[in-house]
């Protein structure tokens, strides 16, 4: 019996260490903030947003004047024939020019500038979507660890109860009050719960490592839900209101809407390839060289020019028309993506809403089942003592009680996650929602 009890002592010690209250225990808000600072996926989204914000100044630059300066220097080796004698001379010629170009009419540049405004908005929406995803991942990882701890605690307690029942069965067999079948049944349940405990320990280690990957930290303990905590119903308590909000305010829908506008303007930008362009061009330059016909006398020429430059595209091999057709197809794709985003967000809202409502009902049912299971276990133990119940009845009652406890804990965590997913589907998930759940922790 000592050999059997040793693993449960180690497991119970692990559970006690993980769930002990104290200054070192982390809560959901702390895990969320650690994930904000450490998560690689969010860091990637943040860098992508910074890159996307540069689309606006790049588009604006197409509307502003451009200034370029060029310079040259050339060595010349010149020989003049038919002179008596022939003349050979080497000299250097050089020059420079500054040119200022101000677009007056370049419609494609104006459209690209407006696209830049939309692309910065899209970058921000995509970043907020990544941050919302991190919120859900952090909460899921947190509740996964709590759930694994609850499972380990339950199977460890069941193992302890089964070993006690095994000892009682052996003692009763020695005095002849039960059969060897009772001993074998108790031994089977003890071995089964031992295997469950090993699996629960492994699962807890995996869940804690997942939290470490997300936050870069592995807290000594996590705060659990308060006993008897009451979970709230969705407000408003109308599934259609949440579905309508999801179809219009979901972050994925907003990003798809902006992407559709950008795709529409891309068609317009490519069509502008058929239009003329008008620029103001001003240049100032200097050129210095030697005149071979005037006995190599150096000449210094300065020029200043201001004028309008018109460029009328006539034929470019069909490239412009092809790009227009390509952009139109991508615009249709963006419209289909928007429809898909709306349908998906509506489905997610329905699923999350039903997850909350059914979860609340399950929590209530499991709470009642836990009370009745505990009463049934007490009754079966008393019946076993007086001889009206057999060993398997007690073992079954123990299994039912601890299974109910596990399912109750899981139902609570799943309901809280469904609440967060519901707000995410409606595009209203904010940091205060994490704080609200954090207030439910012990």
Secondary structure, DSSP 8 states (H G I E B T S, - for coil): -HHHHHHHHHHHHHHHHHH--STTEE-HHHHHHHHHHH-HHHHHHHHHHHHHHHHHHHHHHTTS-EEEEEEEEEEEEEEE-SSSS-EEEEEEEEEEEEEEEEEEE-HHHHHHHHHHHHHHHHHHHHHHHHHHHHHHHHHHHHHHHHHHHHHHHHHHHHHHHHHHHHHHHHHHHHTTSS-HHHHHHHHHHHHHHHHHHHHHHHHHHHHHHHHHHHHS---SEE--B-TT------SS--HHHHHHHHHHH-HHHHHHHHHHHHHHHHHHHHHGGGS-EEEEEEEEEEEEEEEGGGTTEEEEEEEEEEEEEEE-----TTHHHHHHHHHHHHHHHHHHHHHHHHHHHHHHHHHHHHHHHHHHHHHHHHHHHHHHHHHHHHHHHHHHHHTSS-HHHHHHHHHHHHHHHHHHHHHHHHHHHHHHHHHHHTT---HHHHHHHHTTB-
